[in-house]
Amino acid sequence: MKKAIVVVSLASLGLVILIKSGVLGSLALFLLVGIIPGTNYALSSNMMLLIIMSIVWLVVVRFAGMELFYFLIDKRMTSQKPSHKKHMPKRRYSQI
């Protein structure tokens, strides 16, 4: 419980710092309009669409890839026989 309080308070402190410093506003303007922070240059709508689609694709592929990896590891681990049965003498452990 104490750990959760510390994590929530640190996250809220970080959010307040990002809002007060203007980083969050600059990031929002970049993602929504395409204005590069610190300049008056704006990216075209096609470039912003490409950037946002790339970010979404990377996030989806990462999570789908991790789920596939966990699925394959789990399948491989369940298909293997326990290693202790391979090394046991047959006469003593034949009824297991």
PyMOL commands that place a pseudoatom at each C-alpha (Angstrom):
pseudoatom trace, name=CA, resn=MET, resi=1, chain=A, elem=C, hetatm=0, pos=[0.000, 0.000, 0.000]
pseudoatom trace, name=CA, resn=LYS, resi=2, chain=A, elem=C, hetatm=0, pos=[2.827, 2.367, 0.864]
pseudoatom trace, name=CA, resn=LYS, resi=3, chain=A, elem=C, hetatm=0, pos=[4.552, 1.562, -2.406]
pseudoatom trace, name=CA, resn=ALA, resi=4, chain=A, elem=C, hetatm=0, pos=[1.398, 2.454, -4.352]
pseudoatom trace, name=CA, resn=ILE, resi=5, chain=A, elem=C, hetatm=0, pos=[1.158, 5.800, -2.574]
pseudoatom trace, name=CA, resn=VAL, resi=6, chain=A, elem=C, hetatm=0, pos=[4.786, 6.578, -3.413]
pseudoatom trace, name=CA, resn=VAL, resi=7, chain=A, elem=C, hetatm=0, pos=[4.323, 5.605, -7.063]
pseudoatom trace, name=CA, resn=VAL, resi=8, chain=A, elem=C, hetatm=0, pos=[1.139, 7.660, -7.446]
pseudoatom trace, name=CA, resn=SER, resi=9, chain=A, elem=C, hetatm=0, pos=[2.697, 10.687, -5.791]
pseudoatom trace, name=CA, resn=LEU, resi=10, chain=A, elem=C, hetatm=0, pos=[5.826, 10.481, -7.960]
pseudoatom trace, name=CA, resn=ALA, resi=11, chain=A, elem=C, hetatm=0, pos=[3.717, 10.109, -11.115]
pseudoatom trace, name=CA, resn=SER, resi=12, chain=A, elem=C, hetatm=0, pos=[1.574, 13.110, -10.185]
pseudoatom trace, name=CA, resn=LEU, resi=13, chain=A, elem=C, hetatm=0, pos=[4.688, 15.162, -9.364]
pseudoatom trace, name=CA, resn=GLY, resi=14, chain=A, elem=C, hetatm=0, pos=[6.165, 14.258, -12.741]
pseudoatom trace, name=CA, resn=LEU, resi=15, chain=A, elem=C, hetatm=0, pos=[2.931, 15.222, -14.487]
pseudoatom trace, name=CA, resn=VAL, resi=16, chain=A, elem=C, hetatm=0, pos=[2.839, 18.588, -12.717]
pseudoatom trace, name=CA, resn=ILE, resi=17, chain=A, elem=C, hetatm=0, pos=[6.456, 19.253, -13.711]
pseudoatom trace, name=CA, resn=LEU, resi=18, chain=A, elem=C, hetatm=0, pos=[5.720, 18.364, -17.350]
pseudoatom trace, name=CA, resn=ILE, resi=19, chain=A, elem=C, hetatm=0, pos=[2.667, 20.644, -17.424]
pseudoatom trace, name=CA, resn=LYS, resi=20, chain=A, elem=C, hetatm=0, pos=[4.420, 23.606, -15.761]
pseudoatom trace, name=CA, resn=SER, resi=21, chain=A, elem=C, hetatm=0, pos=[7.523, 23.374, -17.954]
pseudoatom trace, name=CA, resn=GLY, resi=22, chain=A, elem=C, hetatm=0, pos=[5.520, 23.339, -21.184]
pseudoatom trace, name=CA, resn=VAL, resi=23, chain=A, elem=C, hetatm=0, pos=[6.859, 20.010, -22.396]
pseudoatom trace, name=CA, resn=LEU, resi=24, chain=A, elem=C, hetatm=0, pos=[3.425, 18.412, -22.353]
pseudoatom trace, name=CA, resn=GLY, resi=25, chain=A, elem=C, hetatm=0, pos=[1.898, 21.295, -24.336]
pseudoatom trace, name=CA, resn=SER, resi=26, chain=A, elem=C, hetatm=0, pos=[4.688, 21.155, -26.921]
pseudoatom trace, name=CA, resn=LEU, resi=27, chain=A, elem=C, hetatm=0, pos=[4.244, 17.414, -27.279]
pseudoatom trace, name=CA, resn=ALA, resi=28, chain=A, elem=C, hetatm=0, pos=[0.494, 17.804, -27.723]
pseudoatom trace, name=CA, resn=LEU, resi=29, chain=A, elem=C, hetatm=0, pos=[0.985, 20.501, -30.375]
pseudoatom trace, name=CA, resn=PHE, resi=30, chain=A, elem=C, hetatm=0, pos=[3.473, 18.303, -32.191]
pseudoatom trace, name=CA, resn=LEU, resi=31, chain=A, elem=C, hetatm=0, pos=[1.206, 15.262, -32.220]
pseudoatom trace, name=CA, resn=LEU, resi=32, chain=A, elem=C, hetatm=0, pos=[-2.019, 17.100, -33.054]
pseudoatom trace, name=CA, resn=VAL, resi=33, chain=A, elem=C, hetatm=0, pos=[-0.898, 19.870, -35.413]
pseudoatom trace, name=CA, resn=GLY, resi=34, chain=A, elem=C, hetatm=0, pos=[2.663, 18.980, -36.405]
pseudoatom trace, name=CA, resn=ILE, resi=35, chain=A, elem=C, hetatm=0, pos=[4.359, 22.102, -35.040]
pseudoatom trace, name=CA, resn=ILE, resi=36, chain=A, elem=C, hetatm=0, pos=[7.981, 21.338, -34.209]
pseudoatom trace, name=CA, resn=PRO, resi=37, chain=A, elem=C, hetatm=0, pos=[8.743, 22.689, -30.707]
pseudoatom trace, name=CA, resn=GLY, resi=38, chain=A, elem=C, hetatm=0, pos=[11.013, 25.719, -30.640]
pseudoatom trace, name=CA, resn=THR, resi=39, chain=A, elem=C, hetatm=0, pos=[10.446, 26.615, -34.300]
pseudoatom trace, name=CA, resn=ASN, resi=40, chain=A, elem=C, hetatm=0, pos=[7.720, 28.015, -36.489]
pseudoatom trace, name=CA, resn=TYR, resi=41, chain=A, elem=C, hetatm=0, pos=[8.002, 25.083, -38.870]
pseudoatom trace, name=CA, resn=ALA, resi=42, chain=A, elem=C, hetatm=0, pos=[5.042, 22.715, -39.193]
pseudoatom trace, name=CA, resn=LEU, resi=43, chain=A, elem=C, hetatm=0, pos=[5.102, 19.283, -40.776]
pseudoatom trace, name=CA, resn=SER, resi=44, chain=A, elem=C, hetatm=0, pos=[2.640, 18.391, -43.494]
pseudoatom trace, name=CA, resn=SER, resi=45, chain=A, elem=C, hetatm=0, pos=[-0.433, 16.392, -42.642]
pseudoatom trace, name=CA, resn=ASN, resi=46, chain=A, elem=C, hetatm=0, pos=[0.819, 13.418, -44.652]
pseudoatom trace, name=CA, resn=MET, resi=47, chain=A, elem=C, hetatm=0, pos=[4.067, 13.358, -42.657]
pseudoatom trace, name=CA, resn=MET, resi=48, chain=A, elem=C, hetatm=0, pos=[2.165, 13.541, -39.352]
pseudoatom trace, name=CA, resn=LEU, resi=49, chain=A, elem=C, hetatm=0, pos=[-0.140, 10.732, -40.487]
pseudoatom trace, name=CA, resn=LEU, resi=50, chain=A, elem=C, hetatm=0, pos=[2.902, 8.633, -41.336]
pseudoatom trace, name=CA, resn=ILE, resi=51, chain=A, elem=C, hetatm=0, pos=[4.534, 9.364, -37.957]
pseudoatom trace, name=CA, resn=ILE, resi=52, chain=A, elem=C, hetatm=0, pos=[1.401, 8.529, -35.959]
pseudoatom trace, name=CA, resn=MET, resi=53, chain=A, elem=C, hetatm=0, pos=[0.739, 5.365, -37.987]
pseudoatom trace, name=CA, resn=SER, resi=54, chain=A, elem=C, hetatm=0, pos=[4.347, 4.275, -37.395]
pseudoatom trace, name=CA, resn=ILE, resi=55, chain=A, elem=C, hetatm=0, pos=[4.048, 4.827, -33.650]
pseudoatom trace, name=CA, resn=VAL, resi=56, chain=A, elem=C, hetatm=0, pos=[0.779, 2.884, -33.468]
pseudoatom trace, name=CA, resn=TRP, resi=57, chain=A, elem=C, hetatm=0, pos=[2.221, 0.081, -35.599]
pseudoatom trace, name=CA, resn=LEU, resi=58, chain=A, elem=C, hetatm=0, pos=[5.317, -0.193, -33.394]
pseudoatom trace, name=CA, resn=VAL, resi=59, chain=A, elem=C, hetatm=0, pos=[3.230, -0.354, -30.213]
pseudoatom trace, name=CA, resn=VAL, resi=60, chain=A, elem=C, hetatm=0, pos=[0.867, -2.986, -31.639]
pseudoatom trace, name=CA, resn=VAL, resi=61, chain=A, elem=C, hetatm=0, pos=[3.682, -5.115, -33.051]
pseudoatom trace, name=CA, resn=ARG, resi=62, chain=A, elem=C, hetatm=0, pos=[5.565, -4.944, -29.787]
pseudoatom trace, name=CA, resn=PHE, resi=63, chain=A, elem=C, hetatm=0, pos=[2.648, -6.161, -27.694]
pseudoatom trace, name=CA, resn=ALA, resi=64, chain=A, elem=C, hetatm=0, pos=[1.542, -8.746, -30.258]
pseudoatom trace, name=CA, resn=GLY, resi=65, chain=A, elem=C, hetatm=0, pos=[5.127, -9.947, -30.573]
pseudoatom trace, name=CA, resn=MET, resi=66, chain=A, elem=C, hetatm=0, pos=[5.470, -10.308, -26.823]
pseudoatom trace, name=CA, resn=GLU, resi=67, chain=A, elem=C, hetatm=0, pos=[2.231, -12.302, -26.619]
pseudoatom trace, name=CA, resn=LEU, resi=68, chain=A, elem=C, hetatm=0, pos=[3.395, -14.577, -29.444]
pseudoatom trace, name=CA, resn=PHE, resi=69, chain=A, elem=C, hetatm=0, pos=[6.753, -15.036, -27.721]
pseudoatom trace, name=CA, resn=TYR, resi=70, chain=A, elem=C, hetatm=0, pos=[5.104, -15.966, -24.419]
pseudoatom trace, name=CA, resn=PHE, resi=71, chain=A, elem=C, hetatm=0, pos=[2.729, -18.340, -26.230]
pseudoatom trace, name=CA, resn=LEU, resi=72, chain=A, elem=C, hetatm=0, pos=[5.577, -20.132, -28.010]
pseudoatom trace, name=CA, resn=ILE, resi=73, chain=A, elem=C, hetatm=0, pos=[7.691, -20.380, -24.852]
pseudoatom trace, name=CA, resn=ASP, resi=74, chain=A, elem=C, hetatm=0, pos=[4.720, -21.754, -22.900]
pseudoatom trace, name=CA, resn=LYS, resi=75, chain=A, elem=C, hetatm=0, pos=[3.943, -24.261, -25.655]
pseudoatom trace, name=CA, resn=ARG, resi=76, chain=A, elem=C, hetatm=0, pos=[7.554, -25.400, -25.785]
pseudoatom trace, name=CA, resn=MET, resi=77, chain=A, elem=C, hetatm=0, pos=[7.778, -25.799, -22.014]
pseudoatom trace, name=CA, resn=THR, resi=78, chain=A, elem=C, hetatm=0, pos=[4.579, -27.851, -21.781]
pseudoatom trace, name=CA, resn=SER, resi=79, chain=A, elem=C, hetatm=0, pos=[5.518, -30.133, -24.680]
pseudoatom trace, name=CA, resn=GLN, resi=80, chain=A, elem=C, hetatm=0, pos=[8.818, -31.194, -23.105]
pseudoatom trace, name=CA, resn=LYS, resi=81, chain=A, elem=C, hetatm=0, pos=[8.879, -34.169, -20.794]
pseudoatom trace, name=CA, resn=PRO, resi=82, chain=A, elem=C, hetatm=0, pos=[10.182, -33.615, -17.299]
pseudoatom trace, name=CA, resn=SER, resi=83, chain=A, elem=C, hetatm=0, pos=[13.949, -33.983, -17.310]
pseudoatom trace, name=CA, resn=HIS, resi=84, chain=A, elem=C, hetatm=0, pos=[14.056, -36.044, -14.127]
pseudoatom trace, name=CA, resn=LYS, resi=85, chain=A, elem=C, hetatm=0, pos=[12.296, -38.996, -15.792]
pseudoatom trace, name=CA, resn=LYS, resi=86, chain=A, elem=C, hetatm=0, pos=[14.988, -39.255, -18.447]
pseudoatom trace, name=CA, resn=HIS, resi=87, chain=A, elem=C, hetatm=0, pos=[17.743, -39.862, -15.924]
pseudoatom trace, name=CA, resn=MET, resi=88, chain=A, elem=C, hetatm=0, pos=[15.949, -42.203, -13.506]
pseudoatom trace, name=CA, resn=PRO, resi=89, chain=A, elem=C, hetatm=0, pos=[16.741, -45.888, -13.520]
pseudoatom trace, name=CA, resn=LYS, resi=90, chain=A, elem=C, hetatm=0, pos=[13.932, -47.790, -15.238]
pseudoatom trace, name=CA, resn=ARG, resi=91, chain=A, elem=C, hetatm=0, pos=[13.670, -50.589, -12.697]
pseudoatom trace, name=CA, resn=ARG, resi=92, chain=A, elem=C, hetatm=0, pos=[13.140, -48.380, -9.655]
pseudoatom trace, name=CA, resn=TYR, resi=93, chain=A, elem=C, hetatm=0, pos=[10.859, -45.725, -11.188]
pseudoatom trace, name=CA, resn=SER, resi=94, chain=A, elem=C, hetatm=0, pos=[8.988, -47.697, -13.804]
pseudoatom trace, name=CA, resn=GLN, resi=95, chain=A, elem=C, hetatm=0, pos=[5.596, -47.213, -12.126]
pseudoatom trace, name=CA, resn=ILE, resi=96, chain=A, elem=C, hetatm=0, pos=[5.623, -43.394, -11.998]
for i in range(1, 96): cmd.bond("trace and resi %d" % i, "trace and resi %d" % (i + 1))
show_as sticks, trace
zoom trace
